[in-house]
Amino acid sequence: MKLARLAILHPSLVAGGGAENLILWAAEELVSRGIAVKAFTENAPSRLPPGVEHECVELDLRTWKWPRVARQLARGLSGFDAVLFLNF
């Protein structure tokens, strides 16, 4: 199966060092290879590579909010071939 759509889940995806920059560079490379990439974060990142879509999702880790967050993620993540999640 060829990877066509990738979702990235990260609370903030704020660039500034470490893994976040690596994720953004990898996303840019994947988009250049024709793979659709969408980032799901709590707030709009300061910069996303061209072609990477973004969707705001309340990724609150408090237990009582998870049923609503899980429903939102289930709707948003349908149709993706792979999901990369970090910093939870």
N, C-alpha and C positions, 0 to 999 in steps of 0.2 A: 504494500500500500504506500503510495506516494503522499508525503506530507503536503497538504494544501492550505490548511488554516491552523494557526497556533494562537492560543490565548495565554496571556501572562497575567497572573494574579500577584499583586504586591501592594502592601498597604499604602506606600507613597511613591515609590520609584523615583525618588529625588536623586538627581545626578550630583555627584560630588566626590565620588571615590568608591573603590571597592567593587562589590558585586553589581551594584546598580549600573555603573558605567559599562561593565562587561555585558550585562543584559541588553542595554541600549545598543551597543555596538553589534551584538549578535542579531538583534531585531532588525537593524538597518541592513545587515548582510542578507538576512532571510528575505526581506522585502525586495532587495535587488535581484534575488533569484526567483521571484514570482510567487513567494509564499505570503499569504495574507496574515498579518499579525495584528492582534488587538490587545491593548493593555487595559486591565480592570484595576483601578486604584480608587482610594478614598477621595483624593483631590487631584486636580490637573497637574501633572508633572511640569517642572519648569521648562523642559524641552523634550520633545519626542522626535525621533528620526522621521524624515519625510516618508509618508506612506503608512505609518503605524497609526492605527485608529485608537481611540480612547473612549472608555465608558466609566463614569463615576459610579462606584458601588460602595455602600456603607459597610466596610469590612471590620465592624466593631467586634471585638472578641468577648464582650460580655454575653454570658450564656443566654439570658432572657431575650436577646435580640437575634439569636441565630436562626430561629424558624423563618423569620421574614427575610434575613440575608440569604439563607439557603434557597428560598423560593426565587429570589431575584437572580442569584447566580445560576440556578437551574435553567431559567429562561434565557439568560445571557450567554451561557456556555454551550447551548445546544448547537450542534453542527460543527464543532471544532474537532480536528483530528488529534490534537494534543493540548494539554494544559500544563503550564509550568507555574508552580506556585512557590513563593519565597517569603522569608521573614515573618512567619506566623508563629 
